[in-house]
Amino acid sequence: MTTRTSATSGNWRATDADTWGLGAGVYPAAGEHVVIDTGHTVTLGESNDAGSLRVNGTLAGNYTVTLNDGGQSAILHNNGTIN
């Protein structure tokens, strides 16, 4: 699985910013490992899917992230803040 790490703070599905360092409007896909880096705040503006999630910074918003990596590893690691 591909790992996507936040490059800066912003919306998970930012259409006008480059939260993930992949180009504006490009965000992690279902099944990918997602890391929210220390010092970054990623905000959910809608529900999203990922394979796994590691929060070293802050995950914010009133939506869900559905995690499914096919049973390959632990899917949630929280070393930061989820609110």
ABEGO torsion letter per residue (X at the ends): XBBBBBABBEBABBAABBAAGAEBGBBBBBGBBBBBBBGBBBBBABBBBBABBBBABBBBEABBBBBBAGGABBABBBABBBX
